[in-house]
């Protein structure tokens, strides 16, 4: 069936005319579905907030809304809402929408103070490190694990005798894109490091050399190059990190409460 589109002539009127338009007035009709001025105006105002490679005009915004309707109509005609992938994405939207609806009042109350940041940083300081990685695949065999572990310990033992050779050995053996830089990954907040990696260096001082530590990526031999003073940290970044921690605590409590009223059965044999 051929789509019929009726665009109200008001799209071509001046700005002053738009200001006088009723929010309930129909600005376009797409196969019987009305697009109201209020919807159009809200979308237009939102478009003005973002930089684009195209000039934001009212006609362009309306055409985008019309194209959206045409796409939705075509999807419904094809019964796309029954597609497994689409269903999964729709469920993801529902999940996030429900959690947001339930927790938005609590999340709005989160406050992160300077003392919160100091307390967090005292337990999770920022390190500059270099590492030599013996990489493992996602599902390594026992032989692969043993080979990587043996090689990592061999490198570690050599570095204990010759710590000045770290850059040389990183360049020779490390399986990362920073191997040529001596394995140096620069300063990184704890949240940007694998938990096992951070645990291996936390509380250590400059020039500390860690025994091989296994993460999801493989075996790391890690050297601490520097520890950042609190006065030098990126405060806005750490306030965001602390905010996320507080948010995660709220989420954990929220789902803990939901589980109390739900029937959840887990086959733990699959988690081994």
C-alpha positions, 0 to 999 in steps of 0.5 A: 500500500502506497504511503500517503503523507499530508504535511501541514502548511504551517511548517513553512510559516515564520517563527512567530507563527509557530510560537502561536501554534497550539500544542495540540494542533496537527502538523503532519499526518502519516497514514492516519497517524497524527504528529502534533506540534508539541511532539515536533517542537520538543524534538526541534528544541532537542536537535538545537542542543547538539552539534551536527554536520547538517543545519537544523531546520524545522522542515528537516526535523519534521521530515525526520519525524515523518521518516521515523513513522514510515519506518515504524509502520513498515516494521509493524507491517513486517511483524518485526516486533516478533523477531527474536533480536527485536524482542531482546532489545525491547526487553532491554528497553523495558528493563532500563525504563523500569529500573530508572522509574523505580530508582530515579528519586534515590539516584537524584539524592546521591551526593559526592563530597570531597571527603568521599573522594578522599576516602575512596582514594585512600583505598584505591590510589592511582598507579602508573604501571608497566606490565609483561603479559602472557596472553590467554584465550577466552577458554584456555586449555590446561596446556595453554595455561601452564605454558603461559604461567611457566613463561611468566614465572621465568620472566619474573625470576629473571627480573628479580635478578636484573630489574633494569631489564624490564623494558627490554623483556617487555618489548621482547615477550609481552603480548600487548600493544604497549610492549614497544613502550616497555609495557608502560600503560601510564597512570590508570584509576583502579576502575580501569584495571582488572581487579586482580591486576590492581590487587597485585599492586595496591599498597605497593611503592615505586619499583615494586615488581609483582609475581605473575598475576592472572586476570581474564587476559592472561598472566601479568608481571607488573612493575609499579612506576609511580603512585599519584598524589591525591593533590594531582588527581582528576577530581571530577573523574573521581567524583564520577567514580564515587557516584557510580559506586554509590549508584551500584550500591543502590542497584544491589540493594534494589535487586536484593529486595526483588529477589526476596519476592521472586523464585530464582533457581540456579544450576551451579554446576554450570558456573564451575 
